[in-house]
Amino acid sequence: MLFDPSQTEFAHDFQRAAWQLGIQILPPEISLANVEDEETREGCMQIYNCAMEMLTDMYNHKEGQTENPIGYRVTYLLWLLNGVKSAPFKRDVDSYAYFLEKIPLYGFTYDENLNAWTNDRYPLFCEYFARFADLYKKRKQNMGDYTLRLDFRLFVKRINLTFDDLLRPLPDAERAYFSELREYAIAKGMKEEKVEDRFRYIYKKHRSLELRIYPPELPTLPAYIVVPFGQFERFLEIAENQPDADALVQYILDNLKFCDGCAANVTSRAKEKEKKKCGYYWVNIRDEKRLSCAGSSITTWQYSKPKKALSDEDIRMMKRMTDIRIAQIDSSTQN
């Protein structure tokens, strides 16, 4: 299998990027299981085969590639089908021009009479990719991105996403870790909820654990864990009172994520004001300072740190973080 989720070695970063997209794609036997219309099934299979041909080419041949592989799959293809003759964004000018030169290799030709692109090799591609993208806009997004994952279940009335959908693009080790944490949360009496690209676990109506995957377009390790904590001081107080407090507090120090989302898209002049609206503040953790706010959490992935695979120690400590979260919620509901 070319796109093996457990693969760890790559010839170069571009190959890894193509692989990261490839492992996200749903097998047709899953995505088309409940699609009954034969032409729709054939149209979707042509999308799948064309996308896999492109990704396989990029995986095996870096020479001449000038862009992130994501452009071939969604953005540039939609520009192509919508008749965009030049890139609308300055950063894409060169790579989109290269894309237009290369796209005939996959059966695409420009029909002057129709004033549109067609595909002799995949004759239903253009029609059904446009329909697929339109359905994505109309229906609620789940599990990352339907178009990137080629999840053709958009063509059926009801989509029943399961925990297997979360596990499917993960390496074997991450699958085992996620399954272990899920069983732990359920054993603690938590309710499981499916939310976009993650599964969330609720204890007494409070978020207590989240198992997430990275967006498909990020060429990086795909799995991470989040424990939200609400009021940080109480969370830290409970951790300090545990027999393994030293290890717990150090893990909190290393993995505390301050949420700056409310200020991410405002000008620098207004940023301080926006952050204060969110309630951010400095916290002292054994004489070390960290930022916290209502959206902060303990997480195994942060933008500011190198990305690493989950480890046995992460799973052990995240179970302990979950225990502390439960104790925090119990103490607040008893008062």
C-alpha positions in Angstrom: 0.0 0.0 0.0 1.5 3.3 -1.1 -0.1 5.5 1.5 0.6 3.5 4.7 -0.4 5.5 7.9 2.4 3.8 9.8 5.2 4.9 7.4 7.9 6.9 9.2 10.7 7.5 6.6 10.5 9.8 3.6 12.9 10.8 0.9 12.0 14.5 1.4 9.4 16.9 2.9 7.4 17.0 -0.4 7.0 13.3 -0.4 5.8 13.4 3.2 3.3 16.1 2.3 1.9 14.0 -0.5 1.7 11.0 1.9 -0.1 13.1 4.6 -2.8 13.8 2.1 -2.9 10.2 0.8 -3.5 8.6 4.2 -6.5 10.9 4.8 -8.4 9.6 1.7 -11.2 7.3 2.5 -11.2 3.9 0.7 -14.1 3.9 -1.9 -15.6 0.8 -0.2 -16.3 3.0 2.8 -17.1 6.3 1.2 -19.4 4.8 -1.5 -20.9 2.1 0.6 -24.4 3.7 0.7 -24.2 5.6 -2.6 -26.7 3.7 -4.7 -26.9 5.7 -8.0 -24.5 4.0 -10.5 -23.5 7.2 -12.3 -22.8 9.0 -9.0 -20.7 6.0 -7.9 -18.8 6.1 -11.2 -18.3 9.9 -11.0 -16.9 9.5 -7.5 -14.6 6.7 -8.5 -13.2 8.8 -11.3 -12.5 11.6 -8.8 -10.8 9.1 -6.5 -8.7 7.5 -9.3 -7.6 10.9 -10.7 -6.7 12.2 -7.2 -4.7 9.1 -6.4 -2.9 9.3 -9.8 -1.9 12.9 -9.0 -0.8 12.1 -5.4 1.1 9.0 -6.5 2.9 11.1 -9.2 3.8 13.7 -6.6 4.9 11.1 -4.1 7.2 9.4 -6.5 8.5 12.4 -8.5 9.4 15.6 -6.7 11.3 16.9 -9.7 9.7 20.1 -11.0 7.1 20.3 -8.3 6.8 23.9 -7.1 4.0 23.8 -4.5 2.4 22.1 -1.6 0.4 19.1 -2.9 -2.8 20.5 -1.5 -3.1 22.8 -4.5 -3.7 19.8 -6.8 -6.5 18.4 -4.8 -8.9 21.2 -4.0 -8.1 24.9 -4.5 -6.5 24.7 -7.9 -8.9 22.2 -9.3 -11.8 24.4 -8.3 -10.2 27.4 -9.9 -9.7 25.2 -13.0 -13.4 24.1 -13.1 -14.6 27.7 -12.4 -12.7 29.1 -15.3 -10.1 31.0 -13.4 -7.3 31.6 -15.9 -4.7 33.1 -13.5 -4.2 32.8 -9.8 -6.3 35.2 -7.7 -3.6 35.4 -5.0 -0.1 36.7 -5.6 1.5 33.9 -3.7 0.0 31.3 -6.1 0.9 32.9 -9.5 3.9 30.8 -10.3 2.6 27.5 -8.9 -0.8 27.9 -10.5 0.8 28.5 -13.9 2.9 25.4 -13.4 -0.3 23.5 -12.4 -2.0 24.5 -15.6 1.0 23.2 -17.6 1.0 19.9 -15.8 -2.7 19.2 -15.5 -3.0 17.7 -19.1 -0.9 14.7 -17.8 -4.0 13.6 -15.9 -6.4 13.8 -18.9 -7.5 17.4 -18.7 -7.9 19.4 -21.9 -9.4 22.8 -22.5 -12.4 22.8 -24.9 -12.5 26.1 -26.8 -16.0 25.5 -28.0 -17.3 24.9 -24.5 -15.0 27.4 -23.0 -14.3 24.9 -20.2 -12.0 22.1 -19.2 -12.9 18.5 -19.9 -11.2 15.2 -19.2 -11.2 12.3 -21.7 -9.6 9.9 -19.2 -12.1 10.7 -16.4 -15.1 12.1 -18.3 -17.3 12.5 -15.3 -14.7 14.2 -13.1 -15.5 17.8 -13.8 -19.2 17.5 -13.3 -19.0 15.4 -10.1 -16.1 17.2 -8.5 -18.1 20.5 -8.9 -21.2 18.8 -7.4 -19.0 17.3 -4.6 -17.6 20.7 -3.7 -21.1 22.3 -3.8 -22.4 19.7 -1.3 -19.5 20.4 1.0 -20.5 24.0 1.1 -24.1 23.2 1.9 -23.6 20.5 4.6 -22.0 20.7 8.0 -18.3 20.0 8.0 -17.2 17.0 10.0 -13.9 15.1 10.5 -11.7 17.7 9.1 -12.5 18.3 5.4 -14.8 16.1 3.2 -13.2 17.3 0.0 -9.7 16.6 1.2 -10.7 13.2 2.5 -12.8 12.4 -0.6 -15.6 11.4 1.7 -18.4 10.8 -0.9 -20.9 10.1 1.9 -21.9 13.7 1.2 -24.0 12.2 -1.6 -26.2 10.3 0.8 -28.8 11.9 3.1 -27.3 10.8 6.4 -23.7 10.5 7.4 -23.0 8.4 10.5 -19.4 9.2 11.5 -17.9 6.8 14.0 -14.7 6.6 16.1 -13.3 4.5 13.2 -13.4 7.6 11.0 -11.1 9.4 13.5 -8.7 6.4 13.7 -8.5 5.6 10.0 -5.7 7.9 8.9 -3.6 7.3 12.1 -0.6 5.1 12.5 -1.1 1.9 14.4 0.5 3.4 17.6 -1.8 6.4 17.6 -4.8 4.2 17.0 -4.0 2.2 20.0 -3.4 5.3 22.2 -6.6 6.9 21.1 -8.6 3.7 21.7 -7.0 3.4 25.2 -7.9 6.9 26.2 -11.4 6.6 24.8 -12.0 3.4 26.9 -10.6 5.2 29.9 -12.9 8.2 29.5 -16.0 6.0 29.0 -15.0 3.9 32.0 -15.0 7.2 34.0 -18.6 7.8 33.1 -18.0 10.4 30.3 -20.4 10.9 27.4 -18.9 10.8 23.9 -19.6 13.5 21.4 -18.5 13.9 17.7 -17.5 17.5 16.9 -15.9 18.4 13.6 -12.4 16.9 13.5 -12.4 15.4 17.0 -14.2 13.3 19.5 -15.1 15.0 22.8 -15.7 13.5 26.2 -18.1 15.2 28.6 -18.2 14.7 32.3 -21.2 16.1 34.1 -21.9 18.5 31.2 -18.3 19.8 31.2 -15.7 19.2 28.5 -13.0 16.9 30.0 -11.0 15.3 27.1 -10.7 15.7 23.4 -9.0 13.4 20.8 -8.2 15.3 17.7 -6.5 14.9 14.3 -4.6 17.6 12.5 -6.1 19.1 9.4 -5.2 16.9 6.3 -3.2 19.7 4.7 -0.6 19.9 7.5 2.4 17.7 6.6 2.9 16.6 10.2 2.0 13.9 12.7 -1.8 13.6 12.7 -2.9 12.9 16.3 -3.0 15.0 19.5 -4.8 15.1 22.8 -6.5 18.0 24.7 -7.6 18.3 28.3 -9.5 21.6 28.9 -9.6 22.7 32.5 -11.7 25.8 33.0 -10.4 27.6 36.2 -6.7 26.9 36.1 -5.9 27.7 39.8 -8.3 25.0 41.0 -6.9 22.5 38.4 -3.3 23.3 39.6 -4.3 23.1 43.2 -5.6 19.5 42.8 -2.5 18.5 40.9 -0.3 19.9 43.7 -2.1 17.7 46.2 -1.5 14.4 44.3 1.2 11.9 45.4 2.9 12.4 42.0 2.6 16.2 42.1 6.2 16.9 40.9 5.7 14.9 37.6 2.1 16.3 37.1 3.2 19.9 37.6 6.1 19.5 35.3 3.9 18.1 32.6 1.5 21.0 33.0 4.3 23.4 32.7 5.5 21.7 29.5 2.1 21.3 27.9 0.0 24.3 29.0 -1.5 26.0 25.9 -2.7 29.6 26.1 -5.5 30.2 23.7 -4.9 33.4 21.7 -7.7 32.7 19.2 -9.7 35.8 20.0 -6.8 38.0 19.0 -5.5 36.1 16.1 -7.1 38.2 13.4 -7.0 41.7 14.8 -4.5 44.5 14.3 -1.6 44.6 16.8 -2.8 47.9 18.2 -6.1 46.3 19.2 -4.7 43.0 20.2 -4.1 43.8 23.9 -7.7 45.0 24.3 -9.1 41.9 22.6 -7.0 39.5 24.7 -8.2 41.2 27.9 -11.8 40.7 26.7 -11.0 37.0 26.7 -9.8 37.2 30.3 -6.2 36.2 29.7 -3.8 36.5 32.7 -0.4 35.3 34.0 -0.3 32.3 36.3 2.5 31.3 38.5 3.5 27.6 38.5 6.2 27.0 41.0 7.9 30.3 40.3 7.5 30.0 36.5 5.0 32.2 34.6 2.6 31.0 32.0 -0.3 32.7 30.2 -3.8 31.3 30.7 -7.3 32.2 29.8 -10.8 30.6 29.5 -9.8 28.7 26.4 -6.5 27.3 27.7 -5.8 23.6 28.0 -3.2 20.9 28.5 -2.4 19.6 25.0 0.2 17.4 23.4 0.6 19.7 20.4 1.4 23.4 20.3 2.3 25.7 17.4 5.4 27.0 19.2 7.0 23.6 19.9 8.4 20.9 17.6 5.9 18.3 16.7 6.4 14.9 18.2 4.7 11.5 18.1 2.6 10.5 21.1 4.4 8.4 23.6 3.4 6.0 26.5 4.3 8.8 28.9 1.9 11.2 27.1 -0.9 8.7 27.5 -0.1 8.0 31.2 0.0 11.7 32.0 -3.1 12.5 30.0 -5.0 9.9 32.0 -3.8 11.7 35.1 -4.8 15.1 33.7 -8.2 13.6 33.1 -8.4 12.4 36.7 -7.6 15.9 37.9 -10.2 17.4 35.6 -12.8 15.0 37.0 -11.8 15.9 40.6 -12.1 19.6 39.6 -15.6 19.1 38.2 -16.7 17.0 41.2 -15.5 19.7 43.7 -17.3 22.4 41.8 -20.6 20.6 41.6 -20.6 19.7 45.3 -20.3 23.3 46.3 
